[in-house]
Amino acid sequence: MRYYDFRSDTVTRPTAEMREAMYRAEVGDDVYGEDPTVNKLENLAAQMLGKEAAIFVTSGTMGNLAAVLAVCGRGDEAIMGTQGHTMLHEAGGVSALGGVVIHTVPNLDDGTLDMEDLPKALRTPGDVHEPISRMLIIENTQNACGGIPISAEYTEKAAEFAHMNGLWLHVDGARIFNAATALGMSASSLVRSADSITFCLSKGLCAPVGSVLCGPKPFIHKARRLRKMLGGGMRQAGVLAAAGIVALESMVDRLAEDHQRAKALAEGLSSIPGVELIKHSPTTNMVFIRVASERKLSNEAFIAHLKSQGVLINDTAPCEFRLVTHHDIDDEAVAQCVQAMRTVLQQN
């Protein structure tokens, strides 16, 4: 059976152009700074995000962790959203490996952090009883809140607050190009006021592996040492970076197709009795739905029934599910998903 995989945009497979570029990639030892393809990727990423420098890392989790460790010492505090990826899905690495205290602020429905809540999260400078506030982290797009794009105006307000209070503003921009596409602006304009940003090559941009951390040169120099400490020195990594270059040069502009298919998917699913769109979706490439609880299907049973129809999805809460469109989801996949869900709900 052919499966249409809506679980995440992390399931994308490298394109034929990427595979060819990987085969032909010129390589060297990146730990020595001698891999020309990695260097090209890092320079391109820094340019596209409007930052001084960049470093290629194995994952967004490593990029975010290196960013936090480059700014915060043991016992320092990083402020982030209750629904942020660093808080929910990065195995507590900033605390477990860095000894950094996490201070959470509730995310609003639009994915932002309330500007009135942020001052309450600040620690008292000089108070020996409290950790030192060092960093503010926001996420764009905000995954758990619905894949919502966060505006440049909000990011500028967050940066103004951070810098007035001696904090570093880091953007977990795993899907920053989706946000830029939805808002009709460049990624560099969207994060101009942020100090650093991590973005993923291996989600909607289709590269098989990797993320990039961008920021000022001294910060990236420190992150390079941290990457080595974390086991991320990848030597002849140009075979991976080559796919990342193709991703940045040829996959960004097509993200609008994923957004259009998310809209078509949402329209189809919302026409099914018992299915409700939630979390303002779709605003980018994610569709969040709630299925009527009186249907008596557990999440596990519902997912299994859909799999038997050739459709793969993930759940996010009781009776709630997330579907993600990406390069490997075409119009046929969208139609099959809608039909499969209609069939499962009619039969159960």
Secondary structure as GFF3:
##gff-version 3
##sequence-region A 1 348
A	DSSP	beta_strand	4	5	.	.	.	ID=ss1
A	DSSP	three_ten_helix	9	11	.	.	.	ID=ss2
A	DSSP	alpha_helix	16	24	.	.	.	ID=ss3
A	DSSP	three_ten_helix	30	32	.	.	.	ID=ss4
A	DSSP	alpha_helix	36	49	.	.	.	ID=ss5
A	DSSP	beta_strand	53	57	.	.	.	ID=ss6
A	DSSP	alpha_helix	60	71	.	.	.	ID=ss7
A	DSSP	beta_strand	77	81	.	.	.	ID=ss8
A	DSSP	alpha_helix	85	88	.	.	.	ID=ss9
A	DSSP	alpha_helix	93	96	.	.	.	ID=ss10
A	DSSP	beta_strand	101	105	.	.	.	ID=ss11
A	DSSP	alpha_helix	118	121	.	.	.	ID=ss12
A	DSSP	beta_strand	133	139	.	.	.	ID=ss13
A	DSSP	alpha_helix	152	164	.	.	.	ID=ss14
A	DSSP	beta_strand	168	172	.	.	.	ID=ss15
A	DSSP	alpha_helix	176	183	.	.	.	ID=ss16
A	DSSP	alpha_helix	187	190	.	.	.	ID=ss17
A	DSSP	beta_strand	196	200	.	.	.	ID=ss18
A	DSSP	beta_strand	211	215	.	.	.	ID=ss19
A	DSSP	alpha_helix	217	229	.	.	.	ID=ss20
A	DSSP	alpha_helix	238	246	.	.	.	ID=ss21
A	DSSP	pi_helix	247	251	.	.	.	ID=ss22
A	DSSP	alpha_helix	255	270	.	.	.	ID=ss23
A	DSSP	beta_strand	275	278	.	.	.	ID=ss24
A	DSSP	beta_strand	286	291	.	.	.	ID=ss25
A	DSSP	three_ten_helix	293	295	.	.	.	ID=ss26
A	DSSP	alpha_helix	299	308	.	.	.	ID=ss27
A	DSSP	beta_strand	311	312	.	.	.	ID=ss28
A	DSSP	beta_strand	314	317	.	.	.	ID=ss29
A	DSSP	beta_strand	320	324	.	.	.	ID=ss30
A	DSSP	alpha_helix	331	347	.	.	.	ID=ss31
###
